[in-house]
Amino acid sequence: MTTKTRKSKAGDDQIPKLSKELCNRLLADLERARRPVLYATKCSLDNALYNHKVGFLTSVPTMIAMMLREKELLAKNDLSAVEAVRMGSAPITQSLIDQVRDRFGLRADAEVTLECNPGADERGDLAAAVQAGVTRVSIGAQSMDAAALRDLGRRHGPEDVAECIAAARAAGAQSVSIDLLADLPNVSLESWADSLESALALAPDHASVYVLTLATSGADDGDANVDDRRATPAGALAWRRRAAAQQDEERGAQELELLDARLPAAGLDWYEISNWARAGHASRHNRLYWERASVEAVGPGAHAFDGSTRRWNSADLDAWESALMSGSLPPGGAAPPIDERDAVAESLVLSLRMASGVDRNGAHDAGFGEAVDWGEANGLLEPHPVEAGRVRLTLRGRLLSNELFARIV
């Protein structure tokens, strides 16, 4: 694929060069932001560094400089020590981790995750990433079925996944995680089971398995006023509609039942609806999300949360950069502040996603007893096997969790 270098509308001479001074200024504002998590999303950073839809390469110095400007305009206060860092682009790994450490120091037990695609030309230098401070490598395998990967438009093959895991191990990563997709279009249960076995043979420390969701109405099937993702090209939208017709909820349920049997047998225990891990390898970043931790984020398509209000930036890279070059915050939006009852309901739903479940009496006292009773009566909730007084989802509950959650929120 051929790319071309993109020049800023304001001219390259007006874009600050990446330097320790610039990174320090960016992190000086982050230091005052009272956020336990620093989240550089893959969709945000990779879309900015190389935007496939318009075919240009944006330099890392430009990206950091624009993030700096955004943070200066946000003017937050009091960032606590960083507990988890998650990033999706190897080129910024050394710079970002060094600056976080220099400015306010990572917690001694901080989790630093690098998301990567497994292709040899996509995963970057994992040895350098681990040397820079990455503790966890999360690999977007999606499938170990070559035909399924081709249908999904992925550039890698099953052999790349194996090589990537081996490279992460050789680099000394403390945890290696693999992402897989369920309910793939036109993939039989037998083929999917074979793919799962191939993945387990690689002995990952952690596995995330998500049902493939195909938005078929445009950029998103969510709120049309939220522009945190780019509009879907017509060709991709047509493929999604064809693929969605080939999905099968019953087959997807059978796949979850298979996961529930095979992953624990391979040493990976369920700890969240879509996540399994060996002891000591659960994702702290994900746990903080389920615990509604505050997150600061900058960049196109970035989402932030302060414990009450969620805000987002538009995914339009040109609009994001142009606004910052002119001294304005980028376009985007914010949801209304969450009131106390909704915050409790949200916490309850997120807690129910986890194997630890929720305190039954606490849920009743908070006004959600009817939903809990319904879940128990219909086989979606069961007493926690170890912790008295708590309830958690059954396997049936994990399959039908949305039915329960809809009665809470």
C-alpha positions in Angstrom: 0.0 0.0 0.0 1.4 3.4 -1.0 1.1 6.3 1.4 2.0 10.0 1.2 3.1 12.4 3.8 0.5 14.8 4.9 1.2 18.5 5.5 -0.7 20.6 7.9 -3.0 23.2 6.5 -1.2 25.8 8.5 2.2 24.6 7.2 4.8 22.3 8.6 6.8 25.2 9.9 4.0 26.0 12.4 4.0 22.5 13.9 6.2 22.1 17.0 8.8 19.4 16.8 8.6 16.5 19.2 10.9 17.3 22.1 11.3 16.5 25.8 10.1 20.1 26.5 6.9 19.6 24.6 6.2 16.2 26.2 6.9 17.7 29.6 4.4 20.5 29.0 1.8 18.0 27.9 2.4 15.9 30.9 2.4 18.9 33.2 -1.2 19.4 32.4 -1.9 15.7 32.7 -0.3 15.8 36.1 -3.0 18.2 37.3 -5.8 16.2 35.9 -6.7 13.8 38.8 -6.9 10.7 36.6 -5.7 7.2 37.7 -5.6 5.9 34.1 -3.8 7.3 31.0 -5.5 5.9 28.0 -4.2 6.3 24.5 -6.6 4.3 22.5 -5.6 2.2 19.4 -8.4 3.7 17.4 -7.3 7.2 18.2 -3.6 6.9 17.8 -3.5 4.5 14.9 -6.1 6.5 13.1 -4.1 9.6 13.6 -0.7 8.1 12.7 -2.0 6.4 9.6 -5.5 7.2 8.4 -6.5 4.5 6.0 -9.6 6.3 4.8 -7.7 9.3 3.4 -4.3 7.7 2.9 -1.8 9.8 4.6 0.8 9.5 7.3 0.7 11.9 10.2 4.0 12.2 12.1 4.3 11.4 15.7 5.7 14.9 16.4 2.6 16.4 15.0 0.3 14.1 17.0 2.1 14.9 20.3 2.1 18.6 19.6 -1.6 18.6 18.9 -2.3 16.6 22.1 -0.2 19.2 24.0 -2.4 22.0 22.6 -5.5 20.1 23.6 -4.3 19.6 27.1 -3.4 23.2 27.5 -7.0 24.2 26.5 -8.5 21.6 28.8 -6.6 22.9 31.9 -7.5 20.1 34.3 -6.3 19.7 37.9 -4.5 17.1 40.0 -3.6 13.9 38.2 -2.9 11.1 40.7 -0.2 8.6 40.1 -0.8 6.5 37.0 -2.0 3.0 37.7 -2.5 1.8 34.1 -1.3 2.9 30.7 -2.8 1.5 27.5 -1.5 2.5 24.0 -2.1 1.2 20.5 1.0 2.4 18.6 4.5 1.1 19.1 6.2 4.3 17.6 5.3 6.3 20.7 6.0 3.7 23.3 9.4 4.9 24.5 8.6 8.6 24.4 5.2 8.2 26.2 6.4 5.9 28.9 9.5 7.9 29.6 7.6 11.1 29.9 4.9 9.6 32.2 7.7 8.2 34.4 9.7 11.4 34.4 6.7 13.7 35.1 5.0 11.9 38.0 6.2 8.3 38.0 4.4 5.2 37.3 3.2 3.3 40.3 5.6 0.5 41.1 3.0 -2.1 40.1 1.6 -0.1 37.1 0.3 -2.1 34.2 1.5 -0.8 30.8 -0.3 -2.4 27.9 0.6 -2.3 24.2 -2.1 -3.3 21.8 -0.8 -4.6 18.5 -1.8 -6.4 15.3 0.2 -9.6 14.9 1.6 -9.1 11.4 5.4 -8.8 11.2 5.0 -5.3 9.6 2.4 -4.2 12.2 3.5 -5.3 15.6 6.6 -3.2 15.9 9.7 -3.9 17.9 8.3 -5.7 21.0 11.7 -6.1 22.6 12.2 -2.3 22.5 8.6 -1.8 23.8 9.2 -4.1 26.8 12.6 -2.5 27.5 10.8 0.9 27.5 8.4 -0.4 30.2 5.6 -2.3 28.5 4.4 -5.1 30.9 1.5 -6.5 28.8 1.1 -7.2 25.1 -2.4 -7.6 23.8 -2.6 -9.2 20.4 -5.5 -8.7 18.0 -5.6 -12.2 16.6 -9.4 -12.3 16.0 -9.2 -15.8 14.6 -6.8 -18.7 13.9 -8.8 -19.6 10.7 -7.0 -18.3 7.6 -10.2 -18.1 5.6 -12.1 -16.2 8.3 -9.2 -13.7 8.6 -9.4 -13.1 4.8 -13.1 -12.6 5.0 -12.6 -10.0 7.8 -10.0 -8.2 5.7 -7.2 -8.8 8.1 -3.7 -8.6 6.8 -2.2 -11.3 9.1 -2.5 -15.1 9.1 -2.5 -17.7 11.9 1.3 -18.1 11.6 1.7 -14.4 12.4 -0.2 -14.8 15.6 2.1 -17.6 16.7 5.2 -15.5 15.8 3.9 -12.5 17.6 3.2 -14.4 20.8 6.7 -15.9 20.6 8.2 -12.5 20.1 6.4 -11.1 23.1 7.6 -14.0 25.2 11.1 -13.6 24.0 11.0 -9.8 24.7 10.1 -10.6 28.3 6.5 -9.3 28.5 5.0 -10.2 31.8 1.6 -11.0 30.3 0.5 -11.9 26.8 -3.1 -11.6 25.8 -5.0 -12.6 22.7 -8.2 -11.2 21.3 -10.6 -13.5 19.5 -14.0 -12.9 17.8 -17.1 -15.1 18.2 -20.2 -15.5 15.9 -18.1 -14.9 12.8 -20.2 -14.9 9.6 -20.1 -18.1 7.6 -17.9 -20.0 10.1 -19.2 -23.3 11.4 -19.1 -24.3 15.1 -16.5 -27.0 14.1 -14.2 -24.5 12.4 -14.5 -22.0 15.2 -13.7 -24.8 17.7 -10.6 -25.7 15.7 -9.5 -22.0 15.7 -10.0 -21.9 19.5 -7.8 -25.0 20.0 -5.1 -23.5 17.8 -5.2 -20.3 19.9 -5.0 -22.2 23.2 -2.1 -24.3 21.9 -0.1 -21.0 22.0 -0.7 -20.8 25.8 -1.7 -17.1 26.2 -1.9 -15.7 29.7 -5.2 -14.0 28.9 -8.0 -14.3 26.3 -10.7 -11.7 25.4 -13.5 -13.2 23.2 -16.0 -10.7 21.9 -19.1 -11.4 19.7 -18.5 -9.7 16.4 -20.9 -6.7 16.2 -21.6 -5.3 12.8 -23.0 -1.8 12.7 -25.1 -1.8 9.6 -26.5 1.8 9.5 -23.4 3.9 9.1 -20.6 5.0 11.5 -22.3 3.5 14.4 -25.6 1.9 15.5 -25.6 4.2 18.5 -26.5 7.8 18.9 -26.3 9.6 15.5 -25.2 12.8 17.3 -22.0 11.1 18.6 -19.3 11.5 16.0 -16.5 9.7 17.8 -16.1 7.3 14.8 -15.8 7.9 11.1 -18.7 7.1 8.8 -18.4 3.7 7.3 -17.5 3.6 3.6 -20.3 2.3 1.4 -18.4 -0.8 0.3 -17.7 -1.8 3.9 -21.3 -1.1 4.9 -22.5 -3.4 2.2 -20.2 -6.2 3.4 -21.4 -5.7 6.9 -25.0 -6.2 5.9 -24.2 -9.3 4.0 -22.1 -10.7 6.9 -24.7 -9.8 9.5 -27.2 -12.0 7.7 -24.7 -14.9 8.0 -24.4 -14.6 11.8 -26.3 -17.0 14.1 -27.2 -16.3 17.7 -27.7 -19.9 18.5 -24.2 -20.8 17.1 -22.8 -17.9 19.1 -24.4 -19.3 22.3 -22.8 -22.7 21.5 -19.4 -21.0 21.2 -19.8 -19.4 24.6 -20.7 -22.8 26.1 -17.5 -24.2 24.4 -15.4 -21.3 25.9 -16.9 -22.0 29.3 -15.6 -25.6 29.1 -12.3 -25.2 27.2 -10.7 -22.1 28.7 -10.8 -23.2 32.3 -9.4 -26.6 31.2 -6.5 -24.7 29.7 -5.9 -22.7 32.9 -7.8 -19.6 31.9 -10.5 -18.7 34.4 -13.5 -16.5 33.6 -13.4 -13.2 35.4 -15.6 -11.0 33.2 -18.3 -11.8 30.5 -15.8 -11.6 27.7 -12.5 -12.2 29.5 -10.5 -15.2 30.9 -7.1 -15.2 32.5 -4.5 -17.2 34.3 -4.0 -16.3 38.0 -2.4 -12.9 38.2 -2.9 -12.0 34.6 -6.3 -10.3 34.6 -6.3 -6.9 32.8 -6.1 -4.1 35.3 -7.0 -1.5 32.7 -10.2 -3.4 32.0 -11.0 -3.8 35.7 -10.6 0.0 36.2 -13.2 0.5 33.5 -15.6 -1.9 35.1 -15.1 -0.1 38.4 -15.9 3.3 36.7 -12.5 4.8 37.3 -11.8 8.2 36.0 -9.9 8.4 32.7 -8.3 11.3 30.9 -7.8 11.0 27.1 -6.8 13.2 24.2 -6.8 12.8 20.5 -9.4 12.2 17.7 -12.1 9.9 18.8 -10.9 9.9 22.4 -13.3 9.4 25.3 -12.7 10.7 28.9 -14.7 10.2 32.1 -14.4 12.2 35.4 -16.7 10.0 37.4 -19.8 12.0 36.5 -19.6 13.2 32.9 -18.4 11.5 29.8 -17.0 13.5 26.9 -15.6 12.6 23.5 -13.8 14.2 20.6 -14.9 13.9 17.0 -13.0 11.2 15.0 -12.5 13.7 12.2 -8.7 14.2 12.3 -8.7 17.3 10.1 -11.3 19.0 12.3 -9.4 18.0 15.5 -6.1 19.4 14.2 -7.7 22.5 12.7 -9.4 23.4 15.9 -6.3 23.0 17.9 -4.2 25.0 15.5 -6.7 27.8 15.8 -6.6 27.7 19.6 -10.0 26.0 20.1 -10.9 22.7 21.7 -11.7 20.1 19.1 -15.3 19.3 18.1 -17.0 16.6 20.0 -19.5 16.5 22.8 -20.4 15.4 26.3 -23.2 13.4 27.8 -25.3 14.9 30.6 -23.8 14.4 34.1 -24.9 11.1 35.5 -27.2 11.4 38.5 -26.7 9.3 41.6 -29.3 6.7 40.8 -28.0 6.2 37.3 -24.4 6.0 38.6 -25.5 3.2 41.0 -27.3 1.4 38.2 -24.3 1.7 36.0 -22.0 0.4 38.7 -24.3 -2.6 39.3 -24.4 -3.5 35.6 -20.6 -3.3 35.3 -20.1 -5.3 38.5 -22.5 -8.0 37.3 -20.3 -8.4 34.2 -17.5 -9.7 36.5 -17.3 -13.1 38.2 -17.1 -11.4 41.6 -20.7 -10.3 41.1 -22.5 -8.0 43.5 -23.7 -7.9 47.1 -27.3 -9.1 47.0 -28.6 -7.1 50.0 -26.8 -4.0 48.7 -28.5 -4.2 45.4 -31.9 -4.6 47.1 -31.1 -1.6 49.4 -30.2 0.5 46.4 -33.6 -0.1 44.8 -32.8 -2.8 42.4 -34.2 -5.8 44.3 -36.9 -6.5 41.7 -34.3 -6.9 38.9 -32.1 -9.2 41.1 -35.1 -11.3 42.1 -36.1 -11.6 38.4 -32.6 -12.7 37.5 -32.6 -15.4 40.3 -36.1 -16.6 39.3 -35.1 -17.0 35.7 -31.8 -18.7 36.2 -29.6 -15.7 35.3 -28.2 -15.2 38.7 -26.8 -17.6 41.3 -25.2 -17.4 44.8 -21.5 -16.7 44.5 -19.7 -20.1 45.1 -17.2 -18.6 47.6 -18.4 -15.2 48.8 -21.5 -15.4 51.0 -24.1 -12.8 50.3 -23.1 -12.1 46.8 -24.7 -13.2 43.5 -23.2 -13.5 40.1 -24.3 -14.4 36.5 -24.8 -18.0 35.6 -23.7 -19.3 32.2 -27.3 -18.7 31.1 -27.1 -15.2 32.6 -23.9 -14.4 30.6 -25.8 -15.5 27.4 -28.8 -13.3 28.3 -27.2 -10.6 30.3 -28.8 -7.8 28.3 -32.2 -9.0 29.4 -31.2 -8.5 33.1 -29.3 -5.3 32.5 -32.3 -3.7 30.7 -34.2 -4.1 34.0 -31.5 -2.2 35.9 -30.8 0.7 33.6 
